[in-house]
Amino acid sequence: MSDQTSAKDPGAIWRNQPEERLAMNLEQIVKRRREELSSSTRSEILMSIGAALLFVTVVAWRIAPLHDRLPEIGFGAVLAWAVISLYWFRHRIWRRNSSRPDAVAAAGAEYYRKELEQRRDHLRNPWLWHGPLFLACAVLVAILAAETFRGYQDLRNVLPLVVLLVVWTGYGVWRRRRQARELQLEIDEMSLTALK
Amino acid sequence: MSGTQSSGAPPRKRDELYETAIREFGRALDRLAAGYEADPEKRHDLRQDIHFQLWKSFEVFDGRCSLKTWTFRVAHNISVSYVNRERRKNTDFVGLEEIERTARGDAREPDIDHERALRQLWQFVRQLKPLDRQIMICHLEDMDAAAIAEITGLSPANVGMKIHRIKNILSGRFLEEKRYV
């Protein structure tokens, strides 16, 4: 086909496009996806712990009665749970497991499936990764119910924050449960043919 | 592609299917991505997405259609989802009918050079609505109406009608009278 003809033939023009400079590498793509999943999990853990700490700080500052055993114990428990969570999720937060030999030696699909399963398990367990925040909510309820609570005026000081956190927590749990279901579907799809 | 048809794809088979698909249609997939995204960096992301989803999709490939149909169906679906996500940032798309109405006497340049023609073709393809774009790209890849119908899910008659329009538009733009009128 001459240049003149090909310049007038849209099909030939289309099929003779210059090649893309960057080649595709499936291993790298899978690795990147896996890292994206890890990154989402890590930021969710840190956000949950951060929200819980912010919550107890505001509650302690604005409405908790001074020198009362109940809030002190509650806040201590929240802090302890936050520390335990940080320890529990340390591999996920600091990415140490990405260099595990069995992980890097796994075939692409297996490698990716493991990450999907880890993330699904993580999302299915809101009591664990949202624990400090749930506990902080429980502490607030306990303070409001206690006899030493000074009344509606104190509550009003933190009401916007309480509403925001309750909505955020509720939405977060719903959204993550949905994500867990979607991940399970993806894992099922991958498992279905692997069993054949 | 009968050799690649099977009832489900175990992991190793899936990798083989992916490699076969990329070996046979990799360049066409790159061109397809170019029909959906102009920006090189974003196009690279789109290509990555296409490759990743295609590789994953072979887990459930059951051989009821050819490897080519499957590959292009997946690639177009991913690209259409991408276009829909990006739609807010883009200008509105137009249909073939609209282009047909406004294209008369437009852009007739007999001595058009190859690179310029390609740019013009890209521009033209990228302004199309997703379904028209799928048909257009498949047509430019030299697929027949039956193959395009299988990929898009439209009836062959509908595809035939759209292809007729595409040929008219292309003949107006590229003066390929013998082949396209």
Interface residues (C-beta under 8 A of the other chain):
Chain A: D3 S6 A7 K8 D9 P10 G11 I13 W14 R15 N16 Q17 E19 E20 L22 M24 L26 I29 V30 R32 R33 A107 G108 A109 E110 E186 E189 M190 L192 T193 A194 K196
Chain B: G8 A9 P10 P11 R14 D15 Y18 I22 G26 R27 D30 R31 A34 R43 H44 R47 Q48 H51 F52 W55 K56 E59 V60 I112 D113 H114 A117 L118 L121 H139 L140 E141 D142 L170 R173 F174 L175 E176 R179 Y180
